[in-house]
């Protein structure tokens, strides 16, 4: 009976040492081969040199805010302050943009430098992969940014790193200037429009001045004073001449005051708008560095790749442990499958026994097959085969037959012993399994897999072949990926969400999706019948599978589109950005349109109220002679009390006209004061509403974009879906697991049948 060792045996280091010593020769051979092989491979690898640039982002790049804004908040950072997380993430995203990548590839000829065939089918994919493998950007533990470049030429690596640092300024400035120029055009248009309006007002005032209206308040005061004097002197000609002046003042005075006050407010508005104009012009035309370079790149003296000692060490250790695992598996097989080892041993032993028997028989014959020597029937040894008699030959044959019988019986005995041993082992294993309640162990698994090894191999082979066929282009249509990375701009937050989150929500809106479905006829591209019952749900599902919009770790938005045509995928990404800008512009115009309509209604209401008050004012001036109530009332009192020019001129006062004016002042003076004050208040309100309306109109009419494109899309030259090796691997693993489950059920069918 085969004796088994206990399953749970305590670990002893001496056992490990003994095990390693037992297998020392194979392990030493494996280690030696691993060292030699890894050394040769590491020597074949091309040396690469690393150059790095360390830099910090600037806190702000808006020159107008940093230099031209006077009322800068104490919390707002200046041009000498370092950036924080937000600026660092933006810089990292720009460094990963295809603008910088394409410029570097073009300027340094990386396609030829990396040895990529221009006629290769996947030229761009290989080139971009080499670029990403050799050039990396990451944030340091001190919140700085590290640009690392690996290259076979140390000077090349340093030049590329420094050039990337230089391109960062121009790339970010280019992205910002695209937006700043549009903002500048808007402000410029409003600025010159307001300038033209003010010039028209100045021309109107010039025309009014030609009619004699120079300064309404001063003229009214002086004319009334002089009129009182002339009336006191009973100078009819002078009174008539002054009355003509007052009539002109009454006719054009209201328009003069209105235009003059509007012009004053427009000057204030022009002053603010001019400041914005200067700021926008500065942002659109000037450039400030966007970074603080701490360390510039320089040619390295020592290679950075490959690290040969690390390659050799890792390879040697990995080979050692891999060999150790293989040996443990073999030992486990020998220990738990003795019938396999005994079969091999029996075959070897049978081969040796057969050889020995043949050797004993052959030793009795010479090279020609004749017997060398034998004992005759009468007991005499005969050494010459030619002297053998028939009786002796019969005795020799009987001896040989007896030996063959003994050999056969011995072999049968060994086979019976072998069968008994195997049967006893199986009985013992079944007892152990029953004692452990059919506990699943790696031994049982190995035994089961070995038992079903042929079936397993066939199933794995079939699953791999099926996966290869199903993942072929004839079954699964290859899809190409095109993508874009964008940052939000000019977006107004509605609540607590960030601008990126708001952009993400708009990009996922139904309007953009429906525009794309209609423009590219996605129902036909996705082969969906429009008469299908669940057409809408199906096409939305297919759209969500092929169009993916997500937020990156750098607070930007990534747009990915998969399609069987790489150019269509690229065009769809561009159209998503275009439709997003249109959607945002339409949304903002709807809101600003409501503001414009509301302000226009208020402005029209104020304009109508001002016109009604001007009519009353004109009536009081023309019919009642009330032009300037404070001055007129003072002069009327002086004339009424006969205090004009002292007591000597009292006799010359035109008492009739004074009494008439006094009566009008008494009757309509309060009304004049009310409407005059109301007029000034309305003009003030009108000017403020006009300013708000102009700003709302500017917001309503502006043509701007709402996305800064960091990485523009391009047609891919290599498919992104399906990834066939993943499909084949998953299929093989799935088939293996399914096979194991089925075999376990079959192996334990009887026990499961009893339990259930």
Buried (B, 14 or more C-beta within 10 A) or exposed (E): EEEEEEEEEEEEEEEEEEBEEEBEEEBEEBBEEBBEBBBEBBEEEEEBBBBBBBBBBBBBBBBBBBBBBEEEEEEEBEBEEBBEEEBBBBBBBBBBBBBBBBBBBEEBEBBEBBEBEEEEEBBBBBBBBBBEEBBBBEBEEEBBBBBBBBBBEBEBBBBBBBBBBEBBBBBBBEBBBBBBBBBBBBBBEBBEBBBEBBEEBEEBBEEBEEEEBEEBEEBBBBBBBBBBBBBBBBBEEBBEBBBEBBBBBBBBBBBBBBBBBBBEBBEEBBEEBBBBBBBBBBBBEEBBBBBBBBEBBBEBEEBBBBEBEEBBEEBBEEBBEEBBEEBEEEEEBEEBBBBEEBEEEBEEEBEEBEEEBEEEBEEBEEEEEEBEEBEBEEEEEBEEBEEBEEEBEEBBEEBEEEEEEEBEEEBEEBEEEBEEBBEEBEEBBEEEBEEEEEEEEEBBEBBBBEEBEEEBEEBBEEBBEBBBEBBEEEEEEBBBBBBBBBBBBBBEEEEEEEBBBBBBEBBEBEBBBEBBBEEBEBBEBBEBEEEEEEEEEBBBEBBEEBBEBEBBEBBBBBBBBBBBBBEBBBBBBBBBBBBBBBBBBEBBBEBBBEBBEBBBEBBEBBBEBBEEBBEBBBBBBBEBBBBBBBBBBBBBEBBBEBBBBEEEBBEBBBBEBBEBBBEBBEEBBEBBEEBBEBBEEBBEBBBEBBBBBBBBBBBBEBEBBBBBBBBBBBBBBBBBBBEBEEBBEEBBEEBBEEBBEEBBEEBEEEEEEEEE
